Amino acid sequence: MRVLFLSPVHPLLTPGNPLPKWQMQMSWVRGLEKAGAEIKVVKYTPGDGVRLNWADRVWWNLRVISEIQKARLPWFAKGGPSNDRGKFNLIVYSLGADVLLPQTVKLIKWLTGTPLVILSGVSPILNGNPREKATAKLVDLAAVNDENHAEEWIKLGAKKAVILPISAMDPELHWNRGKEDQGDKKDIDVLFVGTLTEERKRFLNNLRKLLPKSINLLIKEFGWEEEYAGLMSRAKIALNPIRSEMAGGANLRMFEIPAFGALELASNGKKEWLMPGKEMLVYKDAEEAVGLIAKYLKDDKRRLEMINRGMRRVKREHTFKERAEKLMEFIKMDFNRALPSGTKARLLVDVSVCIVNYKADKELERCLASISQFTKGINFEVIVIDNSSDNRWYSGGNNLALARAKGRYVLFLNPDCYLTENALAKMVGWMDKHPEVGTGEPRQVYDDGEIAPTGSLLPVWWVDLVELTELSRWFGSVGRKGRLGRLGKISEVRQENLDRRKNWQTEVVSGAAMIVRKRILDEIGGFDEKLKLYYTDVDLCRRILVADYQVWHVGEFKLGHSTGRSTDKIKWDDLYDIYAGDGGNYYSKWGKEFGGKILFCGMKVNKAILRIGHALMTKKVL
């Protein structure tokens, strides 16, 4: 993709080529290049801080047109004007200076024949200049930090707006200098670096009055480049009082603070960006801020855990390369067809549906048709891995699909499952409202109307042994209509007393239909491929619990399940061997090696007993 990038030049930063290294727009250029784009940067301000008069503005508008025409001349010579018009695939217009006239922007669009995207970090109504507001009607897509700003751009005439923060972390700039410069020592307890608006001054003055004198608070209005990076790297806690007009979004500091290795304490937080209480802290007023500061300065372990979680997430999800990839993907989509004009879109893919098919083509066809028929209101993708010829098993097939997934969530779905309502969108909405949940499952309903007994506590090896071998004849009964173990433990582990039509917290959900946050999978990894077919979902749920996230059965949403349509293609004695191996590996992995060996041997013995019984029955019949 060829991108024409229109940018002002920051007058207070060290000059660079084509823009100052520390300017946010230059981070966008680096991100676009890392995402595979070819960039032509055209500057529309001189960058010397001199106030432009009317004549200067006219000259800069003409200069921009000239620069763009020079970039187009090689193509003009080769193919002529008609072929030349499509050579740029995208115009990115970064706002921030009252220079470009709407007529100039209109002419640029006509010359290139490409969509116009603006990068806006402020409210266009409250903070936009008259020329930017007048340009809104030319905008095909506004990329903004805040949901309210998206609505404002649409009101001003922009065709669409995507809530994609224009701020992010730049790996070349935002990293902890303390590891090299100060031996990883933090000598600033609490730090604020930023513009001192009246709102912020009031908060900081109250904070200083309330903080104990033993706590070191440093306030600095201007900190540029390496000076800023050095201060942030020395801070234990960094303050981020976000302006009130950006109550629903993310500012520049949101993703930089965790990258520098400081604990972020902000006036608001959005779970889509960083998880409050897990990856950052949020305060309501100065009094609450003081309490949080005192608490986390005393608890080094919890503070460092939260810092590391925040740092991992911004490095994974909030880099400029990640922003650029989402922006380019959105432009590549036919969004004129996908979304009506005057709408705002969220992140590009809400959920990736990963399906591993093993000789269940008929069921897969029904599954895919149901997803297409019932799923509304979200952006989704479907990834199908065919295991029929080259069997990677459940774990390997799903990991292959996971490597291709781009969604915020991943739904691992068996091909013999099918939608009967808009369960996919409902699950995404439910997960968005419950950021503490790492994975969940809907209610599964068999073809005969019976509800599947999914959702359970973490398994116990001897309970599995009783359930899955001939021991169940003496210690418990197993059946789809109930698992009422006489010892009581089977019923307890399987949570049989709970209503599957309701929502409740559990420890294990079924891998036949489980939705997981993609960022958690990026952090802890996908399925353990040492487990081929069984205990795969149990192991994944256990790792999600260890990562301090919850597991839920969400019975208010349902889907259909024609159970066993893939496993019935495998011989029963082969399944026994796989179950025995997976069970032994699972329990050995989680510190129950003795139990794993007993389960493995018990399954093998039970298989031998069943074979003898089958042989005797066959001989009797003959």
N, C-alpha and C positions, 0 to 999 in steps of 0.2 A: 504494500500500500504506500502510495506517495502522498505525503502530508505537507500542506502549506501552513506554516505556523507563524501567525501574526502576534508580535509581542512588544510591549514597552520595555524599556531598559531601566533597571533600578538605579537611581543616581547615587546611592550611598554605599554600594557594594563595589568591590574590586573589579575593574573591567575584565572581561573575558571574551572568548571567541566561540560561538557568535554572541553569547550572553554571559554575564557574570556567573561564575561557577556556583555561587551560593544563592542565586535567584531561583525562586520556585519554578519559573517557566523553563529554566535550563534543566531542572530535574525532570520536568515533563519531556523535554527533548531527549534526554538520556533514556527515560523510560520507554518512549516510543521507538527509539533505535533498538533497544534491547528486545522489544516486542516484534522486531522485524520490519519496522517502517523506514522509509527513506524520507528524510526531512529537509525541507527548504525553509530556513528561518528568515523572516523579513521583519526588521525592527521599525517601529513607527514613532519612536521618541529618541532624542539624542543621548539621554542618559547622563547629562552633565548637571542636571538640577536647575537649569535656567528656565524661567517661566516663558512659555511660548506665546507670542502675540498672534494676531489674526493671520498676518502674512506668513509667519513661521508654520502655522498649521496647514495652510494651503500648500506650502512647499513640501511638507512631510507627506501629505496625501498624494501629491504628484510623484514623490520619490518612491512611495510604496508601489504605485501602479507601474513605475518604471522597473523596479526590482522584479516584480512578478513577470513582466513582459520579457525581461532578460532571461529569466529561468525557462520561459516557454520558447525562446528563439530556436534552440536546437531541434525541437519537435516540429516547429513551424517549417523549418527548412526541409525536414524529411517527409512530412505527411500533409502539410497544408493546414489551414485554420480549422477545418471540420474535424480532422483527426486529432488536432492539438487540444481541443476543448476538454477531452476526458482524461488528460494526462495526470492531473492531480485528482486523487480519489477523495480528498477531504481537506477542508479548511478549518483549522483550529484557531480561534480568535480569543486570545487571553486579554481580558479587560483590565482596566486599572489606570488609564490615562485618557483625558478628554481631548483626543486628537483626531481620530478617524471619523470622517463624515459618513452619515448613512448612505449618501450617494456613492462614496468611494467603495464601501462594502458591497453595495448592490452591483457596481461595475465589476468588482473582483469575482463575485458569484457568476456574473454573466460570462466573463472571460474564461473562467475555469469550468463552468457547468457542473459544479460539485456541491455537496451539502456543506452547510456552515454550522459548525459547532462552537459554542462559546464556553469558556471556563469562567465560572463566576463563584466567588467566595463570600459575597455579601448580599444583602437585600437590595434588589434592583430598584425598588420603590423608595426605600429610605436612603440608600447610599449611592445609587447609580447616577451618573451624570446625564444631562439631557440628550447627548448624542447616543449614548448607550441605550437609553430608553427608546429613542426613535429607531434604533437598529433592530429592536426586538422582533419586529414583524418579518425580518429577513432571516431569522434564526430557525434552522431546522431542528436543532437539538441543543438544549441548555444543560450542561453538566454542573450540578450545584451541590453544596454541602448539606442543605437544610430543606426539609419538606415544604415549609412555608415559602421559601425562596422559589421552589419549583412552581408552586401555585401562582406566585407573583409574575414569574416570567411568562407563564401561559396567559395570564390576564393582560400582559403588555403586548401579546401577539405572537410569542414563540409557538411553533407548531407542537413541540414536545419538550419535556424536561425529564432528565434521569437523575435520581438521587445517588450520585457517584461523587464522593468527596474529591475536590481538586487538590486537597492537601494529602500528603502521604509521607513515608520515610524514604530517604535516599541512602542506600548502603554506602555510597561514596562520601557522604557528609555526616550522617547521623549514626554514630557509633560511640561507644564508651571510651573516651580518651584516658580515663583513670587507670585502666589496666596497664598502660604504658607510661603515662606521665606521673601518676601519683601512687604507683604500686597498688592500685585498686582501693585506695583510702578515700573515704567520703568525709570531708571536713565542713560541709554546709548542711545543716539540719533541714532547713526549709528555704526554697529559692523561688523567686518570681522574676522572670525576664519578659518584658513586653511593654506595649503601649499603656501608659497610665491614664486611662479614661477616668472621668469623675466617678463612675460606678465602681471601678476597680480601686480607686483611691479610698473610697469609703470602706470597702471591704478590708483592704490591707491595713488601714488605720485601726479598725476594730480588732483585727487579728493581732496586731502588734500589742495593743493594750491588754488583750486577754492571754497571750502566750506567756508562760513562765520565762523569767530572764535567763534561765539555764538553756533555753532553746535558741539556737542561732538562726535568725531570719535575715536573709539577704534579699533586698529589693533593688532591681536595676532596670531602668526604663529602656535603655538601648544597649543591646549586646549583639555584635555582628560577627559573623563568620567564625573563626577559630576561638575568639574570645567567648562567644556564646556557647560553642561546643565544649570548651573547657569548663565553664561554669556549670552547665548541665551535667557534665560527667562527675563533678564533685558533689552533687546534691543527693541527699538521701530521699527527700520528698520535694517534688516540684509542683508548684501551684498553677492551675489553669482556670482562672475565673472567666468563663466564656461569656461573651456579650449577650445581653438579654434578647437582642433581635436574632440570635442564632440558637434559640433554646432547643431546637430539635435536630441540631446538626453537629458537625465537627469542624474545629478551627485548625490553624496551622500547628499548634502545639500538641494537639490530641495524639498524633502518631509519632511525633519527634521525641517526646519525653520518655516513653518506654524504651525507645531505641538507644537513648543515651544511658540507660541503666538506672533511671530514677523512678520512684513510685509516684504515679500521677494522682493528684488530688484536684478534682475538677468540680465546677458548679453544677454540671449535669453530665450525663453519660447515656449513650445509646448502645444497647446490646448488640446491634448489628456491627458496631465498630470495635468496642472493647467492653468486656463484661464487668459491670459494676459489682464490686465486692469480691471479684476473682482476679481481674486483670488491671483494675484501677479502683480508686475511691471517689465517692461523690458526696459532697456536703450541701446542706440546705442554707446554712448561715455561718457566721464566724464562730459562734459557740460550738456548733457541731464540728467544724473544721479543726478547732483547737483540740477537741476530744479525740478525733481520729489521728491527728499529728502525735499527740502524747502516747496514744495506744501503740502506734506502729513504730515509733522511735524506740520504744522499750522492747518491742518484740522483733528482733532482727530476723529470726527464722521466717516468720509470717511475711514480713516486709519483702525479704528476698524472694520468697516463693511467688508472691504477687508480681514482683518486678520481672521475674523470669517468665511467668506466664504471659504477661503483657508484651515482653520483648519478643517471645516466640511468635505471638500472634501478628504483631506488626510486620515482622520479617517475612511471615508467610502470606498474609492477606492484604497488607497495606503498604506495598511498595509502589513506586511510580510505574514500574513495569507492569504490575498487576492492574493498576488503573488504566494504563494504555491498552492492554489486551482487552479489557472489558469495553472500553470505548470503541476500539476498532471492530470488535465483534458485533457490537450494537449497530454500528454503521453498515456492516456487511449484511446484517439482516434486512429484510424488506420491511422496515418498521412502518412505512406508510400503509402497508397492508395489515401488519400485525396489531397496530394500535391506531385508533381513530385520532384525528387531529384534536389538539387541546387536551391531551391526557398526559399524565406523568407516569413514568415507568420506574420500577425499582431495579435492583441488580439484575443482570442479564438472565441467568438461568437459576430459577428457584430450587429445582430438584432434578437430580439425575436418577432415572429409573434403570437399575442394573439387573438384567435377567440372564441367568445361565441356563441354557436349554440342553437337555440330554434326552433325545429321542421322544420329545413330547411336542411335536410340530403342530398337531391339531389344537392342543391346549394353548400353545404359544400364540397361535393365530387369534384365538378367542381373547387371550390376555391383552394383546396389542390393540385389538379392536375396541375393547372396553376402555382402555386408557384414552384412546382417541375420542371415544364417544362421551365419556363422563367428565373428563378433566377440563375445567374452565377456570379462568381468572388468574392463572399462574403461567410462568414460562418454564417449560420442562423439556428434557431430552430423554430419549430411550436408547440404551446401549445393550445390545444382545450379543452374548458370547455363545457360540455353538460348540458344545462339548461332545457332540455325537460321534465325531470321527477321531478327534484328538482330546481325550478326556483329561482335563486338568482338575477334575473334581470340583466340588462346590467352592472350596476356599480359593484354589488357583484361578478358576474362571471368574469369580467375583473380583479378585484382585486385578485381573486383567481389565475388567470393566471399570474398576475404580481408578485405574491409571488414566483413563480417558475422560473421567467425569469432570464437569465444570460447574456443577450446581452448588448452591449453598448447603443443600442437603443431598444425601444419597439414600434412595429407597432400594434395598435389596429385596427383590420380588421373585418368587418362584413362578415358572411359566404356567403352572396349574392353578395359580390364583387369578382372580379377575375382579374388576370393579363393578359395583352395582349402584354406586352413587359417586358424588364428587369427593371421594375420601382422600385423594391425593392432595388437593388444595386445602381441605380441612385439616389434614395432618400438618401441612406446612404452616398454616395459620396458627394452629395450636402450639407448635414448637416455637414459633416466633414469640408467642405470649409467655413461654416458660423457658427462659434462657438457662435455668439451672438443670434442665433435662438434656442429657446427651443422646439418648436413643429412646424410641417408643414404638409401639405396635398398635395397629387397629384390631378390632374384634374380627376373628375369622369365623365364617359360617360355612359349614359343609353343604354339599348339594342337597342333602336330605333335611336341611334346616337346623341341624344340631350345631351348637356353638363349640368351636375347638377349645380344648382346655389349655390354652397357651398362657404364658405368664407364670413364673415360679421363682422360688428362692434358688440360690446357688446349690447345685447338686451335692449329694453326699454319696460316696462310693458304694457303701453297703446298701443304701436305698436303691441305687441303680441296679446293683447285683440282684436284689430281691425282685425288683420289677421285671427285669429282663431275662431271668432264668426260671427254671422249674421251681425255685424256692418260693415263687409267688403262690404256688398251690397251698403252701402252709402258712405263709406270713402276710399275704395280701392278695387282692384281686386286681387285675388290670383289664380295662376295657374302655372304649371310647365314651361310654355313658357314665363313667365314674371310676376313680382310682382310690378306693376306700381301703387303705392298708389297715390290717388288724392291729399293727403296732402303733398306728397313729402318725408315725413319722412320714410315711409316704404322703398322706393327706396334707400334712403341714408343709412339706417341701413343695408340693404341687399347688398349694394355696387353693384347695378345692372349696373352701368355705366362702370364697369371694365371688361376687356377681360379675361375670365376664361382660355384661352390658354396661358396666360403670367404669370410671377411671380410678386407678389406684397405683401407688408406687410399688415396684417390685424389684427384682434383681436380675432376672433373665427374661428376655422376650424371644419370640420365635424368628429364626432366620428366614422363614418363608415370606415374611413381610415385615421388615424392620427399617425404620427411617433413622438415619444417623447424621449428626452435623458433620459436614465435610471437613471443617477445620480440626475437629477432634480426630478424625481418621488420619489427617495429615500429621497430627502430633503423635499419635500412638501407633500408627500403622494399620493396615487392613487385617484380613484374616490370617491366622497362623497356618501356613501351608503344610505343617507337620500333621495337622488335623484335616483329613481329606473330606469327610462328609458329616460326621457327627461331632458334637461339642464345639463346633466352629462358632456358633452364635453365643454359646455359654462363655467361651474364652473371650470373645470380643466384648460382651457385656461386662465381664469381670474387669477387663482393662479399662473400660469406661468408668466403672465405679472407682477403681484405683486412682483415676485422673480427677476424682472428686466431682463427678457429674451423676445425675440421677437417671434411673431406668423406670419407664412407666408403661403400663397397659392402658390404652386409651379406648375404652369400650364404647364410647359414644359414636365412634366411626366404625364402619364395617366394610368388609370385602368378602368375596366368595373364594372357596378353596376346594378344589377337587383333589383331595390328598393322595400322595404317593404315585403320581403318574410318571415320574422319572425313576424312582427307586424300584418300581415294579418291573422295570426293564433289566434289573440286575438280579442274579441268582441269590436265593435267600442265604445260602451258606457263605457266599462272598460278602454279603452285607454283614453277616455275623463277624467275619474276620475283620472287616473295616471298623465295625463298632468296637470290637475288642481292642484293636490297635489304637483307635482314636481315644477311647476311654482311658487306656493305660497311659498314653502320651499326655492327655490333659491333666490327669491327677498327678503324674510325676512332675509336670511343669509347675504345678501350684503346691508343691511341698508334700504331697500325699503319695509318695512313690510306692509304699507298701500297699496302700489301698488300690492303686492303679494296677499293681501286679496281681492282686487277688481278683480284681474285676476281670482282668485279661484272662487269667487262668480259668475263672468261673465261667466266662463266656465260651471258652474253648471246650470245657467239659460239657457244658450244656449243649453245644453244637453236636458233640459226639453222641450224647444221649438221644438227641432228636434224630440223628442219622440212623442210630440203631433201631429206634422206634419206627421210623419210616420204613426201614428194611424189613422189619418183622411184619408190619402191616401189609406191605407189598407181597411178602411171601404167603401170608394168610389168605389174601385175596386170590392169589394164583392157585 
